[in-house]
Amino acid sequence: VTSVAFSPDGARVVSGSWDTIRLWDVSTGNEVGRLEGHTNGVSSVAFSPDGARVVSGSYDNTIRVWDVSTGKELARLEGHTEPVLSVAFSPDGGTVASGSDDNTVRLWDARTGKEVGHLGGHAELVLSVAFSPDGARVASGGDNTVRVWDAATGKELARLEGHTYLVSSVAFSPDGARVVSGSYDNTIRLWDVATGKELARLEGHSDWVTSVAFSPDGARVASRDASGVVLIWDVVKGERIETAKEKAEALCDAWSGGDVGASVEPTRLPGKGAVIMEGEAEWRTAWWDKEKDENGVPKKVLAILDQWERDIGMRVNLETGLIECLPTPGSAYANDQKIAERCR
């Protein structure tokens, strides 16, 4: 799967892959349609603002516009001379922007399929395109730069320079005043669209950044890298927001003094429904209180079980809130005196 997008109402997802385009019902997880016609892999998909159409870009050098309800191809947009790597609908649904391996950004009439803009300037392939919320501008990234264009005239309005390798993803803030970009140089940059000034450099990924997006309130940015790591950033402070897993690891280390083999005495936890299990920190499993801070991170660790405790079958009973010992009958641990004493 190379690209996915939610419909505006959140009821469906469209996915593009090397073999086809599929539509999915979010509530059931069932496939509800296929859009077939490209002769090579699909690189990018997007819903129209009204959810009635899907646009797709392909390694067959074309863009297709599809009717979601019938699966019919409504328009075939041809003109790029190399694979199409990114597509986006304008906010009014009337225009499609595309970025290509031919180093150009093109604008198309979404109804007729006619090319209405040819934006040249990038020195290398264009990996990402995005419209501003008002539809007046287009941002594109590909070579080491981000370009901002006037959607009506095709004029380059700004060139945002600072990345040291290919720009893989761009997005406008909800108010249109800022652009965020992710790059193969492993960084995220935040830019002021009016001045072209770099507002923040967000560093924390150990692999190249594949995708970036603003939160609806514009206060945070999510980024994903090629290793599958997703990070959340506070764009006001220019800082990374600690994930629940990271917070748990830090709390586990603080609790056990950094000793991976440290154990926890039997502890009573709040009653049923008051705890959640998030995952593992090194060799320990931690349970956190449901109460969270302003960033949605659980505030405290309620219990930790290390590897040895899990191996013998100790667990947290979410019904009673007690840590229990449940050695597997017939196992090497079942008749172990030390374990019997520990589990009393």
C-alpha positions in Angstrom: 0.0 0.0 0.0 1.5 3.3 -1.1 -1.2 5.8 -0.1 -4.3 6.0 2.0 -6.9 8.8 2.7 -10.1 9.2 4.7 -13.3 10.5 3.1 -14.4 13.9 4.5 -17.1 12.2 6.6 -14.7 9.6 8.0 -16.9 6.7 6.8 -14.6 5.4 4.1 -10.9 5.0 3.3 -9.3 4.8 -0.1 -6.1 3.0 -0.5 -3.7 2.9 -3.4 -1.2 0.1 -4.1 0.9 -1.5 -6.8 -2.1 -3.5 -8.1 -5.2 -1.4 -7.6 -7.3 1.2 -5.7 -9.7 0.0 -3.1 -12.5 1.6 -1.1 -13.1 0.4 2.5 -16.0 0.8 5.0 -14.4 2.1 8.2 -17.1 0.7 10.5 -16.9 -2.8 9.2 -13.5 -3.0 7.6 -15.0 -4.5 4.5 -13.9 -3.7 1.0 -16.7 -1.8 -0.8 -15.2 -1.0 -4.2 -12.3 -1.1 -6.5 -11.2 1.6 -9.0 -9.4 -0.1 -11.9 -7.8 1.4 -14.9 -4.2 2.4 -14.2 -1.6 0.3 -16.0 1.1 0.6 -13.3 1.3 1.1 -9.5 -0.7 3.8 -7.8 1.5 6.3 -5.8 -1.1 8.7 -4.4 -4.8 8.9 -3.7 -7.1 11.6 -2.3 -10.9 12.2 -1.8 -12.6 15.3 -3.2 -14.0 17.6 -0.5 -17.5 16.3 -1.0 -16.4 12.7 -0.9 -18.0 11.9 -4.2 -14.8 11.5 -6.2 -11.3 10.1 -5.8 -8.2 11.3 -7.6 -5.2 9.0 -8.1 -1.7 9.4 -9.4 0.3 6.6 -10.9 3.6 5.3 -12.2 1.8 5.0 -15.6 2.3 8.9 -15.8 -1.4 9.6 -15.5 -3.9 11.0 -13.1 -7.4 9.5 -12.9 -10.6 11.0 -11.4 -13.1 8.4 -10.2 -16.8 8.3 -9.2 -16.9 6.7 -5.8 -20.4 5.4 -6.0 -20.1 3.7 -9.4 -16.3 3.1 -9.6 -16.4 4.7 -13.1 -13.4 6.7 -14.4 -14.6 10.3 -14.9 -11.5 11.8 -16.3 -8.0 10.9 -17.3 -5.4 13.6 -16.9 -2.4 13.2 -19.2 0.6 15.4 -19.7 3.3 14.3 -17.2 6.2 12.6 -18.9 7.3 10.6 -15.8 5.5 8.9 -12.9 3.0 11.0 -10.9 4.1 10.9 -7.3 1.5 13.1 -5.5 -2.0 14.4 -6.1 -4.4 16.7 -4.2 -7.8 18.2 -4.7 -8.4 22.0 -4.2 -10.8 22.9 -1.3 -13.6 23.6 -3.8 -13.0 20.3 -5.6 -12.6 22.1 -9.0 -8.8 21.7 -9.4 -6.3 18.9 -9.0 -2.6 19.5 -8.3 0.0 16.9 -9.2 3.7 16.5 -8.6 5.8 14.2 -10.8 9.2 12.7 -11.4 9.4 15.0 -14.4 10.2 17.8 -11.9 7.0 19.7 -12.5 3.8 20.6 -10.7 0.7 20.7 -12.8 -2.8 22.0 -12.2 -5.8 20.4 -13.9 -9.5 21.1 -14.2 -11.0 18.2 -12.3 -14.2 18.1 -14.4 -12.7 18.3 -17.9 -9.3 16.9 -17.3 -7.7 19.9 -19.0 -4.3 21.1 -17.9 -4.7 24.6 -16.6 -1.3 25.2 -15.0 2.3 24.1 -15.5 4.6 25.0 -12.6 8.3 24.5 -13.4 11.1 25.3 -11.0 12.1 22.3 -9.0 15.5 20.8 -9.9 14.4 17.3 -9.1 11.3 15.1 -8.7 8.3 16.6 -6.9 7.2 14.2 -4.1 4.4 16.1 -2.5 1.8 18.8 -3.3 -0.8 20.5 -1.1 -3.4 23.3 -1.4 -3.8 26.0 1.1 -7.1 26.0 3.0 -8.4 28.8 0.9 -7.2 27.2 -2.4 -5.3 30.3 -3.4 -1.8 28.7 -3.1 -0.1 25.4 -3.7 2.9 24.1 -1.8 5.2 21.5 -3.4 8.3 19.7 -2.1 10.7 17.5 -3.9 14.3 18.7 -4.3 15.8 20.3 -1.3 13.3 23.1 -1.4 9.6 23.8 -0.7 7.9 26.1 -3.2 4.8 28.0 -2.7 2.8 28.9 -5.9 -0.1 31.2 -6.8 -2.8 28.7 -7.9 -4.4 31.2 -10.2 -1.3 32.5 -12.1 1.2 29.7 -11.5 3.7 32.3 -10.2 6.2 31.1 -7.6 5.5 33.1 -4.5 8.2 31.7 -2.1 11.1 29.3 -2.1 11.7 27.8 1.3 15.3 26.6 1.6 17.0 24.8 4.5 16.6 21.1 4.0 19.7 19.3 2.9 18.0 16.4 1.1 14.8 15.7 -0.8 11.5 17.1 0.7 9.1 14.2 0.9 6.0 15.7 2.4 4.4 19.2 2.8 1.2 20.5 4.4 -0.4 23.8 5.2 -1.5 24.8 8.7 -5.3 25.2 9.1 -5.0 29.0 8.9 -2.7 28.8 5.8 0.0 30.9 7.5 2.5 28.1 7.9 3.8 25.1 6.0 5.4 22.1 7.5 7.8 19.9 5.5 9.4 16.5 6.1 12.6 15.4 4.4 15.0 12.7 3.6 17.5 14.7 5.9 15.4 13.2 8.9 14.1 16.6 9.9 10.8 18.5 9.9 10.8 22.2 9.2 8.1 24.8 10.0 7.9 27.8 7.7 6.2 31.2 7.7 4.5 31.3 4.3 4.5 35.2 4.1 8.2 35.7 4.8 9.7 32.4 3.8 11.4 32.2 7.2 12.1 29.0 8.9 10.3 29.1 12.2 11.4 25.8 13.7 13.6 22.8 13.0 12.2 19.6 14.6 14.8 16.9 15.0 14.2 13.5 16.5 13.7 11.0 13.7 16.6 8.5 13.0 15.3 7.8 9.5 14.0 9.9 6.6 10.6 11.5 7.2 7.9 10.2 4.9 4.8 12.2 5.9 3.8 15.2 8.0 0.4 16.7 8.9 -1.0 19.4 11.1 -3.6 18.8 13.8 -7.0 20.5 13.2 -6.1 23.3 15.7 -2.7 23.9 14.1 -1.0 23.4 17.5 0.7 20.1 16.7 2.3 18.3 13.9 2.5 14.5 13.4 5.4 13.0 11.5 6.2 9.5 10.4 9.6 8.1 9.2 10.6 5.2 7.0 11.1 3.0 10.0 7.4 3.4 10.9 8.0 5.7 13.9 5.4 8.4 14.5 6.2 11.5 16.5 4.0 14.3 17.7 5.4 17.9 18.0 4.3 21.0 19.8 4.8 23.6 17.1 4.4 26.5 19.5 7.3 25.3 21.7 9.1 23.6 18.8 9.4 20.5 21.0 8.5 16.8 20.7 5.6 15.6 22.8 6.6 12.6 24.8 4.8 9.4 23.8 3.0 7.2 26.3 5.6 4.5 25.7 8.5 6.8 26.3 7.0 8.1 29.5 6.4 4.5 30.7 10.0 3.6 30.0 11.2 6.6 31.9 8.9 5.8 34.8 9.9 2.1 34.8 13.6 3.1 35.0 12.8 5.5 37.8 10.8 2.9 39.7 13.3 0.1 39.4 16.5 2.1 39.4 17.2 1.0 35.9 17.5 -2.6 36.8 15.8 -4.6 34.1 15.4 -7.5 36.5 13.7 -5.5 39.2 10.5 -6.8 40.6 7.4 -5.2 42.0 5.7 -6.2 45.2 2.0 -7.2 44.9 0.0 -4.0 44.6 -3.7 -3.2 44.7 -4.9 -1.3 41.7 -8.1 0.6 41.1 -11.1 -1.6 40.3 -12.3 -2.8 36.9 -12.0 -0.4 34.0 -9.6 1.8 35.8 -6.4 0.6 34.2 -5.2 0.1 30.7 -2.3 -2.0 29.4 -0.3 -0.1 26.7 2.7 -2.2 26.0 6.2 -3.2 27.0 9.2 -1.1 28.2 12.4 -3.2 27.6 11.7 -6.4 29.5 8.9 -5.0 31.7 5.2 -4.6 31.1 3.6 -1.6 32.7 0.0 -0.7 33.4 -1.0 3.0 33.5 -3.8 5.0 35.1 -6.4 6.1 32.6 -6.0 9.7 33.8 -4.0 11.6 31.2 -2.2 15.0 31.0 -3.0 17.7 28.5 -1.0 15.8 25.8 -3.0 12.6 26.3 -0.1 10.9 28.1 -1.0 8.6 31.1 0.2 10.4 34.3 1.5 7.4 36.3 2.5 3.8 36.3 0.3 1.6 38.5 2.2 -1.6 38.3 5.2 -3.2 36.5 5.9 -6.8 35.9 9.4 -7.9 34.7 10.3 -10.7 32.3 10.6 -13.3 35.0 7.3 -12.5 36.6 5.6 -12.7 33.2 7.3 -16.0 32.4 5.9 -17.6 35.5 2.4 -16.3 34.7 2.0 -13.3 37.0 -0.5 -10.8 35.7 -2.7 -8.0 36.7 -6.3 -9.0 37.2 -8.4 -6.2 35.8 -11.5 -7.5 37.6 -10.0 -7.3 41.1 -7.1 -4.9 40.6 -4.7 -7.5 42.1 -1.4 -8.8 40.8 -1.9 -12.6 40.6 0.5 -15.5 40.2 -0.7 -18.1 37.8 2.1 -20.7 37.1 1.2 -22.9 34.2 0.2 -26.4 35.4 2.8 -29.0 34.4 5.4 -26.4 33.5 8.9 -26.3 35.1 7.7 -23.5 37.3 4.6 -25.3 38.6 6.3 -27.0 41.5 9.1 -24.5 42.1 9.3 -23.7 45.9 10.7 -20.2 45.3 7.8 -19.4 43.0 5.3 -20.9 45.5 6.7 -18.6 48.2 6.6 -15.6 45.9 3.1 -16.2 44.9 1.6 -16.7 48.4 
